[in-house]
Structure formats: structure tokens, C-alpha cells
Amino acid sequence: MGEMFVILSGTSLILFMLIVAPIWLILHYRSKKQVSQGLTSTEVATLQDLATKEEQMSERIKTLEAILDSESPSWRERA
């Protein structure tokens, strides 16, 4: 029983080291390389688009808050 456990665990360890570990290392360092290269032009464009939309939403929120302040001054207390 003890020998079988040693054999199975040894076999599992060898398979892990020969198959899983190299794939894991390759994928890890590939992702590190992509991160260190910075943003792609598509990602930069997406970020700029999101920043523009954020500014628009911020202005809309300010406008809505101003309207609510004038029509219902105590709305903040109820929220």
C-alpha cells in the first residue's frame, strides 16, 4: 500500500513537472511580456472613449443634482 502511494505520487509529480509546469511558465512569462509592452492602440482608444463618456456622465449627474436641488431641496436627506 505504501509503495503504491509513493509510485503514484512520484508519477504525478513527474507528469506535473514535464507537462503542467512548462506550460504554466510559458503562459506566465508571455502575459508578463504583454503587460510590460504597454497598451495597444485599440486599448488607448477605448480608454479615451471611456474618459469622454465619464466626463459626459459627470456633467449629466451635476445637472440632475442641480435640478433636484431646485425642485426638492431635501432629496439628499432621503437618499
PyMOL commands that set and color helices and strands:
alter all, ss='L'
color gray80, all
select helices_A, chain A and resi 2-36+41-71+75-78
alter helices_A, ss='H'
color red, helices_A
deselect
rebuild
show_as cartoon
